[in-house]
Amino acid sequence: MNTAVVFPGQGSQRIAMLAELAAEHSIIQTTFAEAADVLGTDYWAMSQAGPDDVLADTRNTQPLMFIGDIAMWRLLKEQGLETPVAIAGHSLGEFAAMVAASALTFEEGLKLVAKRSELMAVAVPEGEGGMAALIGMDDDAVVALCKSLSGSRVIEAVNFNAPGQVAVSGHLDVLQKLTEVAKEHGARKAMMLPVSVPNHSSLMRAAGESLCESINAINWQTPSIPLLQNATAKVAPSQEVFLSTLREHVYSPVRWTNTIQNLRDHHNVSRIIECGPGKVLTGLGKRIDKALPTLASETPELLATLFDTQAEPA
């Protein structure tokens, strides 16, 4: 079976995440303890106690989800998961994918993510930026609506998550306006997201450019697993292109629909495993292609099912 592994990003965090698995598998808390030694923060305690607003602060969300993703990757490997034919991560999850593909070490990735979170948190004054989700409009219609509302403010379609599901990023006031008028333009639902910064929008350009200093300081390796990058939904043809695309990651779009389609069409993937807390990417996968099995792994029951079906398509 050709398996791909995908890693979730911000928005999948929740209180008590991975608690059931941690009770049965020590590798979960061992990974969080390793991260605490590096960053000096007990993210495991934070993840179990919350509150929600603490977990939603991007300074906490990013390291928290990155650690959770890698903890799950280590557990899947410990359970006998064969090397996937391809790998990808949604937004922040791309950094976990890079560690899983041995492009950089866990410690290097952790420090890079922590720096990313700090830069993104201060890129826009608190309370001025955010994200919203639109359900039921096609991509072009969302792009056009954002353009019509922008004026002197920033509002951009940034996460093309699934057919009819697009996340928009920018200034908070115009995002709120968007949620008020979206149904008049064909949206079934429009809602603000629990994200404290305008991810992947042009408002993040300064943060992305500052992050390049940290990116350039890492001794990067060629990914050992084909890694589809968010901005292109493709595997970079060279290490030079890989790093060039990564340097623009923070303010480039997430082309998730195309990523899943390319995993199917160009990497012959017959099954996708979501590696990390939550089931967000599993849900998106079903919206993109119902015939392509996408399996979550965040509980003991899901983990058992995953390996029961490893030999045969679900």
Secondary structure, DSSP 8 states (H G I E B T S, - for coil): --EEEEE--TT---TTTTHHHHHH-HHHHHHHHHHHHHHS--HHHHHHH--HHHHHSHHHHHHHHHHHHHHHHHHHHHTT----SEEEESTTHHHHHHHHTTSS-HHHHHHHHHHHHHHHHHHS-TTSEEEEEEES--HHHHHHHHHHHHTTS-EEEEEEEETTEEEEEEEHHHHHHHHHHGGGGT-SEEEE-S-SS-TTSGGGHHHHHHHHHHHHTS-----SS-EE-TTTSSB-SSHHHHHHHHHTGGGS-B-HHHHHHHHHHHS---EEEE-SSSSHHHHHHHHH-TTS-EE--SSHHHHHHHHHSTTS--
